[in-house]
Structure formats: C-alpha cells, structure tokens
Amino acid sequence: MANNIYIVGMGPGSEEMMTGEALHALEQSDVIIGYTVYLDLLGSRFKGKELMSTPMRQEEKRCRMCFEEAEKGKKVSLVCSGDAGIYGMASLMYEIGKEYKDIELSVIPGVTAANSGAALLGAPLNHDFCVISLSDLLTPWDKIEKRLQAAAEGDFAIVLYNPSSHKRKDYLMRACDILLGSMEKERACGYVENIGREHTKVAACTLEELRNREVNMFTTVFIGNSGSEIINGKLITKRGYQIERNSDICRDN
C-alpha cells in the first residue's frame, strides 16, 4: 500500500530470528530506513532495496525521513532492533505521525531482548516480571532508582536493558546496590551478551557476583524473584506448580 510505513521489529538482527511478517514487510518495501548498524545486520537479502540511515541520536530525523519517502508514494519500512514498541521507535513515529494525516502506520512485532535472552538463560521470566532500562539519556536516574526499588519490593523478576555504556560503566553496580537493599546477596541472576549474534555469552550468577561483573551495552541482565534458582547452570523462575516427585509416587504405591 502506498502512503504506508511499516515499523519493523527485526529482533537481534539475524534473519532466522525475524518473524515471517517482518520479512514480508521488508520484502514489500521500496525503502528501508534505520540506524546504520541495523541496516548492516540485514545482510545481503535486502541490499537491492533503497537503504537510508542516520547515526545514533538522530531518531527524529530518521522518523521524518520515513514520512518524506512515504509522501512520494514509496512503501517504507523503518527497522528497529528487538521490538519496535519496546524501547523502539514506534511511539515517536506515532507522535510525529500526527502531522501526516494521510499516512498509515503499521507496527510489526519482533523478538525483544527479554524474550531471546530469557530463552538462552533458561526460564527466568516464567512469572510476573518487569523491564527497566538503566539508560538515563531520556529518563532521570532518580526515576530509574524508584522503579528499581518498586520492582524489588514487588518481588518481580526484573530485566535490565542498557546496563552499561562508555559513559555509564558503573550503572549496573549502582542498580545492584539499590536491589541489595531489598534482596539477599544470593539472589539468582544472569545475563546474556550479544544475543543472537557472534560471540554470544550467557552467564548465571548471584546478585552479589553480578554487582562486580563487567557488561557492555549489548548485554541484557536478568534478576530473579525470591523463588528463582539456578538449576544446572540455567536461571529458572518457578511458575508455582506443585510437582509430584517420582519418589513420592513410588512410596504411595
């Protein structure tokens, strides 16, 4: 459809981890717009498309490029890593889209780091959980701190996005210190680095150990709830089922 923009969640970036709907949207597009790194992750399959990019921190410009191309009658896709509606560009597109009444927006869901990282770690999100970004670029740190405290008091399993960067090397340590105010130091945790990409690293550890781990901006961190445990190296948050053990069955018989 002309005058339509697909806002595509591309997951970690590899084709096998994109949804069929995302691949179809990209194939139907004349123009694919995104952050340079995300366009590179698309590989050779879409090299024949018109590709347009902006550097990091030019998100508004990138969005406006989409509308400008759509106004020319082109089918446009804006790609985001993970899911476009989870720390992605979907909300900004809708905000700017108020200026472009004749252009329709379609959000195409993708596999976010919470899902893909959890699968590699085991089952850390099998009960109520929340996701918190440690980036204070758009959210003040005092608000992030309040959210961490509330999540800990509510006994949620917690996913931490953006735990570190060149300018925020100690933010994960600061977050762990806040959580240690309500949680035991042996709390089961884990993290995954470079999800779905080369050099993927998966680790389970305690909250105390996590505090001193070095992570990068491509790491997703998982904090278990009070019932989580590490089983055979995997981080498991229990759903609450009452398991009938084989030994109990034998004894009853």
KANORZI-V98525 format. One record per residue. RES is the residue in three letters. SS is DSSP state (H for helix, E for strand, - for the rest). PSI is psi as a letter, one per 30 degrees, with the letter a starting at -180 (NA if undefined). OMEGA is omega in whole degrees, -180 to 180 (* if undefined). Layout:
BEGIN
res: {RES RES}
ss: {SS SS}
psi: {PSI PSI}
omega: {OMEGA OMEGA}
END
This chain:
BEGIN
res: {MET ALA ASN ASN ILE TYR ILE VAL GLY MET GLY PRO GLY SER GLU GLU MET MET THR GLY GLU ALA LEU HIS ALA LEU GLU GLN SER ASP VAL ILE ILE GLY TYR THR VAL TYR LEU ASP LEU LEU GLY SER ARG PHE LYS GLY LYS GLU LEU MET SER THR PRO MET ARG GLN GLU GLU LYS ARG CYS ARG MET CYS PHE GLU GLU ALA GLU LYS GLY LYS LYS VAL SER LEU VAL CYS SER GLY ASP ALA GLY ILE TYR GLY MET ALA SER LEU MET TYR GLU ILE GLY LYS GLU TYR LYS ASP ILE GLU LEU SER VAL ILE PRO GLY VAL THR ALA ALA ASN SER GLY ALA ALA LEU LEU GLY ALA PRO LEU ASN HIS ASP PHE CYS VAL ILE SER LEU SER ASP LEU LEU THR PRO TRP ASP LYS ILE GLU LYS ARG LEU GLN ALA ALA ALA GLU GLY ASP PHE ALA ILE VAL LEU TYR ASN PRO SER SER HIS LYS ARG LYS ASP TYR LEU MET ARG ALA CYS ASP ILE LEU LEU GLY SER MET GLU LYS GLU ARG ALA CYS GLY TYR VAL GLU ASN ILE GLY ARG GLU HIS THR LYS VAL ALA ALA CYS THR LEU GLU GLU LEU ARG ASN ARG GLU VAL ASN MET PHE THR THR VAL PHE ILE GLY ASN SER GLY SER GLU ILE ILE ASN GLY LYS LEU ILE THR LYS ARG GLY TYR GLN ILE GLU ARG ASN SER ASP ILE CYS ARG ASP ASN}
ss: {- - - E E E E E E - E - - - H H H - - H H H H H H H H H - - E E E E E H H H H H H - H H H H - - - E E E E E - - - - H H H H H H H H H H H H H - - - - E E E E E - E - - - - - - - H H H H H H H H - - - - - - E E E E E - - - - H H H H H H H H H E E - - - - - E E E E E - - - - - - - H H H H H H H H H H H H H - - - E E E E E - - - - - - - - - H H H H H H H H H - - - - - - - - E E E E E E - - - - - - - E E E E E E H H H H H - - - - - - - E E E E E - - - - - E E E - - E E E - - - - - - - - - H H H H H H H -}
psi: {k l h k k k j k j g a f f k e f g l l e e e e e e e e f k e k k k l k e e e e e f f a f e g f f l j k k l l l k g h e e e e e e e e e e e e f f g l k k k k k k l b k f g j h a f e e e e e e e f f f i f g k k k j k j l l j l f e e e e e e e f c i f h g a k l l k k k g k g e f k k e e e e e e e e e e e e e f h k k k k j l h f l a e f h f g e e e e e e e e e f f f l l f g k k l l l k k h k g a k h k k k k k l l e e e e e g k k l a f g k k k k k l a f g l l j j h g k j k j k f g k j k j k e e e e e e e NA}
omega: {175 -179 177 177 173 175 -163 169 -174 180 179 176 -180 -174 -177 179 172 176 176 180 179 179 180 -180 -180 179 -179 -173 172 -176 174 -176 178 172 -173 -178 -178 177 177 -179 -179 178 -171 -174 -175 -179 179 178 171 -177 180 -175 169 176 176 179 172 -174 -179 178 180 180 -179 174 179 -179 179 179 179 179 177 -180 -178 172 -170 169 170 -177 176 175 -179 178 -175 -179 178 -173 -179 -172 -173 -177 178 178 179 177 180 -177 176 179 -174 -171 -173 -177 -179 179 177 179 179 -175 178 -179 -179 -175 178 179 -174 177 179 -180 180 -178 -179 178 -176 -175 -174 173 -178 -179 175 -180 -178 174 177 178 178 178 -179 -179 -180 -177 -178 176 176 179 179 -180 177 180 -180 179 179 -180 178 -179 173 158 -171 171 177 173 176 -175 -177 172 180 -178 -175 -173 -176 -174 178 177 179 179 179 178 177 -178 179 174 -179 -175 175 -176 179 -178 -179 -177 175 177 180 -179 179 -178 176 -179 179 176 175 180 -179 -179 172 -176 174 178 178 178 -180 -178 -175 179 174 179 179 -176 178 -179 172 -173 -179 177 -179 172 -174 179 -179 175 177 -178 -179 177 -180 178 -173 172 -172 179 179 178 174 -174 176 -175 179 -179 178 179 180 -178 179 -179 *}
END
